[in-house]
Every structure is written in structure tokens, then in C-alpha cells.
């Protein structure tokens, strides 16, 4: 119990200090791990179990925002393979020449350092609401390909080969309706949280491990099976607090791996100095795949850190006699330092790009990736964001009265359905900061926000105003306390969702009442 008190208190104190210094709290958590290690505190096995749960739940929630078609795109798997090959080879040669390690060992360490941290990248993108942004989707897709490569490498380097039964996982998409039904049956309270944990930890984590595959990959895959579910966001919100608490244990565990002696610190500082080259290579390859300079820069920066997978590789190499024990400490320090460097810089990513944009845009290709093309709303004068039942009803009402309307929605399946029904709807994610830079608002006199949650509406309002739009913005609200926040963000006016529904219902009833024949009133 005393150990638990020390860990929680030190994580809070140093995490709070990091926040006050303008750094992400995770930097404080890592520092807390090193500090507790210096005091000689033994964390025990429980911390590792909690940390592992945090990683699984994080990747499960990330998976819920993943679309398989995004992973299969050339700019995802192509960039992942090219970057792994170039970075792994260069690091292996450098380590062999500088440290005199055997080629097999140097190659093992080099490829381990070529991977990017899934946990840190997902955490940073999630904190800035950029998981669904184009660069966020590309970054997560590349990380998924890296995870698949990690499974193969562990198998060939002495790890456990996947079971032949693992081929049966190709049929997982057929179970999607059953998994969706399971989520529906779970309701909205504690069973919803437990359902998410069972899918992430039991079926995804333990299930994949039993088949000889990565537990992390399993959690991500099961999350992806819920990507199109209408309650995906509700489940993610329900798991949010659990995930954040468990991840504190993950960062503490990294710091507790070992005390950074001079040799470990020297190795870590030299390798961390190479991180800009890692990010630059990502950006260069992405530019070659026709991405804009902005998307390439933000993706490269998200993937710049070294991966916790390096520690897994080191453990395997030590167990097989390929590396001395001290390499675990070397790589732990390297990974921790990369987290400490990349996390604060990532918070300044958009400002850094604005400064470097004149130089970086010169490297853009003349033809752009389709997802990076400007978004035009044609001759429309009214734009409706969020084409659910509310947005679709507003669209039809305005079009019947002669208005030129365009709808925008972040669900590709919903967009296709509306197009099939004759509505003009384009794919757009209102939570993608890059989208607002590509949106052409010429001719738009009014914007209606029928988005489902308060954060999305406020995000959209702020970026509309930042993009220079000075026209009418209307939005719905559910609770009275939301009105001030929405108006304060720059919205022109807001309407209570339930009150307006009640007014419409009453008007419909009144018209039906007066339309009745007198004989029917007797």
C-alpha cells in the first residue's frame, strides 16, 4: 500500500509541475518513475498489469476511430514499409560501426528504434482532437502496419510464431453484427464499460495472445470492429477516465525500468538527437506520396518518438543471449527521453508549421492526394454540418423552400446514403483542423451546426471564425449551460434541441387539429 501511495502522489505532484511549466503531464509521470526508482522503491507486478491494461484500452479506443480502407492506402502501408527499411538499415549500420556490435544484434536494435510509439502518438493526437484529421488517420494507419511488422519480427527473432488458428481471424468482420448487438444489449451504464473492457482485454488482448499475436494489435482490431457503430463515441467517453488513469502507470513503468547511468544517458542523448532526421524522413516520403506539406509535417512529427516496442525487443534479445542486461536500461532511457522531447514539441506543431510553411511548401508535388484537395460547396448558400436525422430534416425543409443547400458529414457510409437519396452531401470531418483550411466558404451566407456534441460544435465555430467566415452561424444546444459556451465561441445564435422539437410537434398537431372536418369533432 505504501508503494502505491508513493507512486500515485509522485505522479500527481510531478505531473502537476509539468503542466505548470507548459509541458504535457506525461513528462512529469516519466520523471516520477525515475525519481521513485532513485529512492529504491520496488513497484511490484501490479504496476505492470495496470500499465498493460492502459495500453490495451487506449489502442481499443483508437481502433474505434480507424477505417480499414485507410490502412490499405499506399500512403499508409507504402510509407510504413519504406521508412522501416531505410531507418532500420541506417541505424543498424551506425550501431555496428560505432559500438562494434555483431550485425545480427545491431540489426535487431536498429529495427527496434525504427518503430514509432503507438501509445504516445495516439495520446498526443487524441489530446488535440486530431485522431480523425487526415494526418491523424495516416499516422494511426502507419502505426498499425508497424504493429503487424512487429509481430513478424518477434516471430523470426526467437519470439512465438503465430498459431495456425490465427488465420481464422480473417473471418472477424463476419462477427461484427454480433459484436454490435452485444454493445447494444449492454445499455448505458456500468455494463457498457465492462463490455468495452471485455472486448479490449479479453477478446482482443488475451484472444490474440492465445493465437500467438500481439495483444496490442488485438485490442486495436476489436476497436476497429466498432468503428461504424452509432454508440462508438459513447463507449469511448465511458472508458476515458479508466484509460487515463491506467496510462499513468504505463509512463511510470517506463521511468522505473532502470536508473540512467552515464553510459545509458549518453546513448540516449545521441539517439534522441537523431529524432529530427526520423521525422524529416517520414515527411519526405509522405510528400512523395502526394500529401501536402502540412499533412506530411504533422504526420512526421506525430511519429518521431521511439517506441516502447524497443523495450520488448531488448527483453527478447537479453533472454536469448543476444544483448547484455544493461541494454534494457539504455533503451528505456532512450524511449523516455524521446517521449520527453516529442510530447512538448507536438503541442507546438501547428505554430511550427506556420513558420516553416514557406520553405516546406516548395517540396509539394503538383498533383495532390484526393483527401488533401480543397473542399468546394459549389453554388450553395447554406451549409449544414452533421447529416443525421436533424441535419437531413433541416436540409429537406430548406431545399423545398428553394434554398441552395450543401450537407457535410464525417461518416462515409452516411454520405453515400444521402447521395443515393438525391441530397448534395460531401465528406468532411468538422474536428479536422486541416479541413477548415481547405474549405471554400465563398457564397455561404449561413452555417448550421447539427453536430452531436458540444465540443464538436465549439471546435467548428472557432475554426469557422478563424478561417475568416463572418456570416450567420446557428447551432443546437441540449442543456441551458451550453448556450453561453457556444455563443462565447463565436456562434450567432443557438436553439434548444428539445424545445424546438416540442414547438415543431405542437405546430404539427395544431395544423392537424384545424384540418379536421366538423363532423369528426362531434
N, C-alpha and C positions, 0 to 999 in steps of 0.2 A: 504493500500500500504506500509506503514511504517513497519508493521509486516512482510510482505513478504520480504522486503529489509533486515530486521534483520535476518530472518530465512535463506535466501539464503547466505548472507555474512558470518554468523557464521558457517554454514555448510561448506562453502568453506575453510574458514580460519582454522578451527579445523580439517577438512578432510585433508587439505594440511599438517598440522602439524603432523597428524598421519602418513601420508605417509613418511614424512621426518624422522620420528622415526622408520621406518621399520614396521609399523602396517598397517592393511587394512584401507582404508578411512572410512569404515562403523563405526569403533570405534570412529573416530572423529565426525561422524554425531550423534551418540548416545550421546557423550559428549556435542555436541552443543545443543541437546534437553534439557539436564539437565541444561546447562548454561542459555539458554533462559528462561526456567521455573523459575530459580532463580531470573531472572530480572523482573518476574511478567508479562511477555508478554503472551497475550491470543492468541492462534493460530487460533481460529475460526474453522468452519466446513470445510472450503475449504481444509485445510491440510489433514484432514482425508479422504476426497474424492480422492485427488491426491494420497495419500498413498495406498488407496484401489485399485486404477487403476494400480499402480505399481506392486502390488502383483498379480493381475489378469493377467497382461501382462507377468510377469516373469513365472508364472505357465503355461501359454499358450505356451511360447517358450520351457519350459521344456517338456511339453506334446508332442511337435513335435519330441522329441528325445526318446519317450517311445514306447516300443513294448508291446502289451497286454500279449504275451506269457511270457515276463519277469516277469510280476506281478503275474502270475498264478503258478510260480515255487515254490516248497516247501521252498527253502532257502529264499524266499521273504515273502510270507504270513505266513509261519510257524514261522520264526524268529520274525516277527512283532507281532504276537499274543502272543508268549511265552514271549517276552520282555515286552510287555504291562502288561501282567498278573503278572509277577514277580516284576517288578519295581513299578507298581501301588499299589500292595499289600504291599510291603515293606515300601514305602513312607507313605501310609495311616496308617499303624501301628505305624511308627515312629512319625508322626504328632499327632496322637491320644495320645500317651504316653508322648510326650514332651510338647505339648501345651494344652492337655486336651480338644480338640475339640470333638464334637459328631462324632460318627462313619460315619454317612452319609456325614458330611462336610469334615471329614478327607479323606474319600474315594474319594470325588469329587476333592479335591486339589491334592491328591496323583496321581490320574489317569491323571490329567491335567499336572503335572510335568513329567509324564512318556513319554509324547509325545516329539518328536524332531521337531525342527524348519524347516519347508519346505523351507521357504524363505532363511534362512541363509545357509542351506546345499546346495540348488540349486545354490545360488550365489557363494559359495566357489568352488564348483565343476566346475561351468561354467567358473570361472576366471582362473582355472588351466587346462581348456580344458579336463576335466575328466568325463563329463556327459555320454559319450559313453563308457568309460572304464568299465570293468566288475564290479569293486567295485562301480562305479558311478551308473550303471544300477541297481545294487542291492539296493543301498541306496535310489534311487528315487522310486523304487518299494515298499520298506518298508514304505516310506512316504505316498505313495498312499493308502496302506492298512490302515495306521493310519488315513488318512483323512476320509476313509469310516467308520472306527470305531468312529471317532469324530462325524459324522452325527448321528449315532445310539445313542451315549451317550447324545448328546444335546437333542435328542427326548425324551429319558427316564428320563432325569433330569429336565424336565419342558420346553424344547425348543419346537419348532414347529415340529410336526410329518410330514414326507413327504406325499405329496398328493398321492392318489391312481393313479393319472395320471403319477406319476413318473415311474411306471412300463413300460410306453411307451418308456422310454429312452433306454430300451434294444434293440430297433429297430434302434438306431442311426447308427450303422455300415452300415445299408442299405442306409443311406443318404450320405455315403462317396463319391460316384461318383459325386453327385450333388455339394457337398462342394468343391471337387477338381475342378470341372468345373467353379465354382464361382471364385476360385483363378486364374484360367487361364484367365478368362474374365477380371480380374482386371488390367492386364498389369504389368508394371514395375515401376510405379512412385507413385504419391500420393494415387491413388486408391488402390494400393497394401497395403499401410499402413492402410488405412481405412478399407479394407477388413479384415485385421488381427484384428483390434480393434473391429469390429462388431462381429467377431467370438468369441473373448476372452471376451468382456464386455457385449455385447447384448445377443447373443445366449447362450454362456457359462455361464457368470455371472448372468445376470438378468433372463435368462431362467431357470436355475437350482434353483435360489432363489424363483421364482414363484411356482415351484413344491415342495418347502419345503426342498430343498437340499442346500449344501454348494456352494456358488458362486465360491470359490477357486477350488473346485472339478470340477465344470462345465467348468472353463477355461482350466484346465488341460486335461479334457476329449476331448474338442474340438480341443485342440492342438494335442492330440494323433491321431485324425482322419486324420490329415495331415502328419502323421509320414512317410508315404511312398511316398509322393509327390515329384516330381523332383525339385520343386522350394521351398522346405521347408527351405533350408539354405538361399535362397534369402530373404524370408519373415522374417526369424529370424534376418538377418542383417539389414533389413529395420526398424524393431521395436527396435533395440538395443539401440539407443540413447534415445528414448522415455522411454523405460523401466528403463534405468539407472537413468534418471532424476527423474522419479516418485518414484523410490525406495529410493531416498534421503529423500523424505517426510515420507516414512514408518519408517525409523530409527529415524528421528526427532520426530515423533509421539510417539514412544516408550519412548524416553527420556522425553517427555513433559507430560507423564501420571501423574507424581507427584514428588515432591521433596523427595529425600531419607532421611528420618529421621533416628535416631539411631536404632529404632526397625526394620525398613524396611531394613536398611543396614546390621544389624546383621543377620536377617533371610536370606537375600540374600547371604551373605558370607558363612553361614553354608550350605545352599542348594547347592551353587556353588561348595563347597568343595567335594560334592558327585558326581560331574560330571565324574571324572575318573572311579568311580565304574559303572556308566551308560555305559560308553564306553567299559569298560572291559567286562561287561555282554553281550553287543552286539557282541563283538569279540568272546567270548567263545561259544555263541550259534551258530554263523556262522561257527566256527571251527567244531562244532558237525555236521553241515550240509555239511562237506567235503570241505569247502573252504580252500584255502591256508592261511597261517598266514598273508601274506602281504595283501591279499584281505580283510581278516577279520579285520585286524588292521585299514586299511584306511577307510573301511565302518563304523566301530565303531566310529572312530574319527569324521567322517562327521556327524554322528547322535548324537553327545554328547551334544549339546546345548539344553536348554529348549525351549519350543515352545511358539510362540505368541498365540497359542490356549489356553494357560493357562489364558491369559487375557480375552478371550471370555467366558471361564468357570466362571471366577471370576465375570464378569459382570452379567452373568445369575444368579449366586448364590446370589449376592447382591440384584438383582431385586426381587428374590424370598424370601429374608429374611434369607438365609442360612449363609451368611457371612456379617460381618461389612464392611463398606465402605473402611477402611484402608487396607483391603486385596488386593484391586486393586493396591495400591502403593507397597505393599510387593511383589506381583508377577511381577509388572512392573520392579522393581529393580532387582529381581532375573533373569528375562528374559534378561534384558540389560546386567547385569554382565556376564551371560553365553555367550552372544554374544561376549563381550569384551575379554573373556578368550579363547574361542574356535577358533575364527577367526585367531588370530595371530599364535596359535599352529598349526592350519591346514596348514598354509603356510610352516611349517617345517616338515610336515607329513612324506615325503619320507626320509628325513635325520634321523628323529627319528626312523623310522622302520629299517634303516640300522644299527643303533646302537643296537636296541633291537632284531634284527633278530635271532642271535644265541640262545637266550632264547625262543623266540616265536615259532620258527620252531619245537621245541621239542613237541609241542602240536598238530601238524598237524596229521591228520589221514592218514593211509597208502594208502587208496583209495581216489582219488581226484575228485572234481567236474569236469564234462566234459569241462566247459569253462575255467578251470584253468590248464588243461593238456598242456604239451609242444606242440608247433606247428612245424610239420616237413614238409619240402618241397620235401622229397624223394630224387630222383636222379637228380632233376632239377639243371641246372647251371645258368639259368636266371630267375629272379623273377620280375613280373610286378604288381605294386600296383595301383589299380584302373582299373576295368574291364568294363568301359563304352565303347563307340564306339571306342575311340582312343586306349584304352588298348586292347580291343578284336581284333582290326585290327593288332596291333603290335604282339599279341600272334599268330594269324594265319600266319602272314608273317614269323615269326621266326620258327614256327613248320614246315611249308612247306619246309624250308631250312635245316631241320634236327637238329635243336637246341632243347634241353630239357628245356621246359618252364613250369613255375607254375604261376598261377594268384592268386591274393589276392584282396578281395573286402569286404566292410563293409555292403553291402546290402544283407541280406539273400535271398531275392527273386531273385536278380540278380545272386547270386552264384548258386542257384538251376537251373536257366535257362541255365547257362553255362555248368553245369554238364550234363544237359539233351542234350545239343548240342555236347557233347564229349570233352569238354575242362577240363583240370585239374585246378580247382579253389577252394580255401579254404576261409572260412570266416575269416576276420581279420580286425580290426579297427586300422588304422595307427595312430590315435590320442589317442590310449590307451597306456599309458606308460608301464603298466604291460605286454602288448603283446610283447614288444621288449625283455623283459626278458625271455619270453617263446619261442621265435622264434629261431629255429635251422638253422643257416646260413651255416652249413657245406656243402661245394661243390658249393656254389653260387659264380659265378665269376662276375656277373653283376646284378644290380638292376635298374629297370626302374620305374620312378615315374610318372604315368599318373593321378595323383590326381587333383581334380578340382580347388583348390585354393592355394594361395601362402603359407599361414600359415601351411596347412597340409603338404606341400612338405618340408618346412623348419623343421617342427617338426620331420618328418620321417628321414630326412638327419641327424639331430643332434643325434637322438636315434640310428640310424644305426652305426654311428661313436662311440657313447658312448658304444654300445654293443661290440665294438672291430672289426667291419667289416672294412677291408682295401681295398676292391675290388672297381670295377667301379660302380659309381652311376650317372645315367643320369636322367634329369628331363626336362619337358617342361616349357616354360615361355610364357606369353602373352604380357607383356609390357617390354620395354627395361630396365626400372629402377629395374625390378625384378632380372635381371641377376646377379648383384653384390651381392644381398642379398642371393640368392640361392648358389652361389659359395662360399660366405663367410661362409655359414653354414656347408660347407664340401663337397658339390656336386662336382663331377669330371668335368662334362660338362652339358650344358643346350642348348635346342633348342627352337627357337620361334615357337609357335604353328601354327600361321597363315603363316609364311614364309615356314615352312616345308610342310604345306598343299598345298601352292602355287607351291612349287617345284614338289611335287607328281602329282598335277593336270597338270602341264606343261609337265612332263615326260610322263604321260598317253596320253596326246594329241599328243605329238611328235611321240610316238610309233604308235598311230592310223593313224597319217598322213603318215608315211613312209610305213605303211602296206596297203595303198590304192592302187588299181590297176591303171595303167596308163590311161586306158580308162575313168576312173571315174574323172580324173583331167581335161578332155577336156571341 
